[in-house]
Amino acid sequence: MNSIILSSRRYCLSMLLFSIVLLAIACNGNTAAEQPLSAEKVVVSKHSDPFMDYLKQVVGLSMNEFNTEHIKSINRQYAAELPLALYDGQHERPDSIQVSVTAGSDKGPAELILLLPPASAARPTVGTIIKNFGKPDSLPKDFPMPKDPLPLRFTQFDKQTELTIRSGANQEASARVETIVILKKK
């Protein structure tokens, strides 16, 4: 009887040791997120939504970084994914997202204007902007509503940054944004 108990203990210990070894071999420290991408899982774009990533990066710039040279650098980062063109005051490019930068001074804020072409696939909706930047500032209740909708303003970033969007004839979530203005105040 003792030999049966002794052999069952050995069997249990050997099975436990075998399970631990198998577990150690199977768990080599790589989680699913750390696994290298196979050829089938290659990501074409390094950004999930390139335009929103671009916009967040520009909005996040400090006043010192908010200049033409820095914007050009960011534009180069997104050149493969977005049709960005720095507006030079002379040549309009109707098929590109035109970027106009005005440096700030003691008299006025720095300003970046994005004109989005009607046929651009990168053109976000009002709902996408709200999803990424929160609800826009509300108008006073006694403010008379004009015939054309006013631009939507977002100011919850910091004291110096303001984002304004304009979307044609309505401000519904599905409306496509036409113009985006980012102001950086001193």
Steps between C-alpha positions, in 0.01 A plus 500: 500500500786738584659439164178605324483827697869564441470440125188722473688781679790465259259498210325819626832676561633403158177620334518829694864548400420413138211755499724772642765433236240512222356822637846657519576402140164630374528833681820649366398854604352618170141611520276523193566876477876441493494227235667604174263574214470228240491586132119476510471751787715778355344838577488729198460818704688572818205715617147373557353831384785702348312830483384489862850397613643792299247741650569380857873543445457856370256596778746363757786724387622763742503867397876480438457202265203649316689633197538428129816292534351272763175463303706409190672231705167354611369520142799292384415235762151463352591550133440136405155497660355848448506735199635799698621815324632812670311794351745758368245774423523454124430143398183324608494122482135389491588130542710556816436594859633855499685604812550869571714609796520850644760561769384653824616834627438734790208644303326175410484123538675241283256339261486185291221459245419169333285519186364155424416418137146373439618174343756416770459166675682649800226757555354422845141536612385729780431184703860380460634834625264490800597139574870593504488847659186500715189713479532846348451814705133593523350832400312713753130410513391848392731500196295542179561219253622627161389364165832320444633288786779651706831319523542257790769601752696265726703667775548230764865428410686771690470875548687578178347257248172527313373269226218620272328296229259605227280252321299647218124504537447313829668386819359147515739222599506367142586838343846517340740760636620758245732723702698455821671791677742458789592809699788520748483806722781634716 
